Every structure is written in structure tokens, then in C-alpha cells.
Amino acid sequence: MSSLKPLRVVVAGLGNMGRSHALAYETNPGFEIAALVNRSDVPLPQELERHAIRRSFDDALREEKPDVASINTYSDSHAEYAVKALEAGCHVFVEKPLATTVADAERVVAAAKANGRKLVVGYILRHHPSWVRLIAEARALGGPYVFRMNLNQQSSGSTWATHKQLMQTTPPIVDCGVHYVDVMCQITDAKPVEVRGMGLRLSDEIAPDMYNYGHLQVLFDDGSVGWYEAGWGPMISETAFFVKDVISPNGCVSIVMDESAKSDDIDTHTKTSRLRIHHAKTGEDGKFAAPDQMLSMEGEPGHQELCDMEQAFLLKAIRDDVDLTRHMSDAVKSLAVCLAADESVRTGRAIKL
């Protein structure tokens, strides 16, 4: 692979994720950064300081003619930028969510297919060995399933400022929810059929029509049910902020967090500490036939390593012509569930899919 010419990348959006992805391109010999694009100047890691920050994504596409566009901007521009890049002949990496409407998400997928380009969506947990193991262990138990998941973040200062910016277009149950609904869908393979949502605006610092706490419930056609909860802000509780639990008739698989973990630590969002596997089978005495297994996940990748793995997957998808049909359809499916939850919050109705 090293003898092949590196793929030239334009990176749009230099927030936390954009900078991490830019670092991944900088350190992977299969890529070469053609341009960094952001609406304003931001501090860059030392490894990236040699690159100037440009203002216009359109100009960078036209002038640099890159092989890849990496889109890490705010959600409302994802679809527009992705379609422009695909039609310009670029392969595309786009951070989640793929778009802010199902129609726009489907438009991006159609553009990837029409132009014969690869589209990889930033579902970072798909590259995490511990989450891959969680999914495998849950599938081995067999369904139907109960999915209990949340990720609440007690944020202040610059983190709360970022959350408020994100909430100009996307509520927490959509922004983060797509990851965990995607995990549910990978475990069950069943079709989501109905979604219910509820939410509450807990701060005067966000738009009157936005909410910073939300909860969704999803029903699948195999009988599985799931809930996901997400809240952002200085008022959010640090108690039980991270629950990742999958229950089946045969037992359950759970992530057990380090008790010292804090909700505003970005590594907390992906690191798993330990997996607990419980089997429901009992012996003649009515007691459990086997003790719970505790699987240590020491040495698992941190946030930057996961971003490196994501971009290595993008490179492999392009070089080896990996079929991304399921990857793209899953991205649309999980987004559809979360957007239906947002619709349910706003209308007070259950939404049939």
C-alpha cells in the first residue's frame, strides 16, 4: 500500500472531531492533506500547524481537486457539502449524523452510488474492539432484546458552548443517538417500526424550540425494544450518566464503567472499562449455573486512536473497493429513528416508520 500515491484530502470543519480526523490523515502515509477549511481560525495541534486554514470549501474543492473530502462541519451542512464533493468526484468521509433529514441522507447515498464513490459515515464505535465484542456477545445470547442506553454530559465552559452551538440545528438525542441506535440495529438485525420521544428544555441559553434533554423509545419488528437518553448542560446529573446494557431471555451484556469516570471526558464516550456477561440459566437448586464473566478491556484505543482506525477503514474501503451498501443503509436507518424521536418530542405522537 505504501507504494501507492497518497490520497489528497480536503478537511472541512476543525472542531474536536475535525482536528482529530486531520491528525489521522497527517500521520497515515496513505493520505496527504491538500487543504484545511474552517470558518474561523482555530488553534491547531503542532503536527498540523504547517497547514494554512482556508475559508471556502467550494474553492478548496475546485482548486485542489482532492481525492477525498472529509466533512466535519455542523450537521446542517453535511448533506450539501457531501453531495458537492461526490459530484466533484471525491470519496467522502462525513461525521455523524449524515444529514438533518432522511431525504437529505438518502440524497447523499444516491450521489455516492451515482458517482461510484465511497461514502463512510463517522460511526466511531464500529471501529472499537470493545463495542465489536459487546455486539458479538449480545448476538450470541439471541433475542428479542431490551436495549438500555444513555450518554448524558454535564458540560460547562467551552464544552457547554460547543453543545449550545450544536443545538442550533440538532438536539442531543439525534446528535449522539445515531451511534447507539446503530448499535441496537447491528445486534438485532430487525427493522425498527415505531418510535416515541420526549424532551425538555432545561436552559434559557438555548432556542425556545430546542431541548437539551431527550429520551427515545424504539420498537423493532422482532419484538425487541430499546431506549436511549441524552442530556447536555451544566444542570445534567453525573449519576448513572453512562448506561450501556443489553438484555435477552438468555442473559445480558453490560458495560461497567470506572467509578471515577466523568461525563465531559471525551474518552468516556468510547472506553468501556469492563464488559459483564451474565447468563440467565439456573441449576436444579434454582441458583445461577455459572457466575458472571468480567472481561477486562485494558489497553483499548483512546479517542485519537479510534479516529486513526476510522480513517484507515476509509483508506481500505477506497483502495480495496469495499462494498459499503450496508454501511450506508444503516446510517440512514439509525438517523431515521432519531429524527422520528425528535418529531415525536415536538408533536407528542408516536411515529410509525
Secondary structure, DSSP 4 states (H G I P E B T S, - for coil): -TTSPPEEEEEE--SHHHHHHHHHHHH-TTEEEEEEE-SS-----GGGTTSPEES-HHHHHHHH--SEEEE-S-GGGHHHHHHHHHHTT-EEEEPSSS-SSHHHHHHHHHHHHHTT--EEE--GGGG-HHHHHHHHHHHHH-SS-EEEEEE-EE--HHHHHHHHHHTTT--HHHHTHHHHHHHHHHHH-PPEEEEEEEEE---TTS-TT--SEEEEEEEETTS-EEEEEEEEETT---TT-EEEEEEETTEEEEEE--TT--TT-GGGGT--SEEEEEE--B-TTSSBSSPPEEEE-TT---HHHHHHHHHHHHHHHHHTT---HHHHHHHHHHHHHHHHHHHHHHHSS-EE-
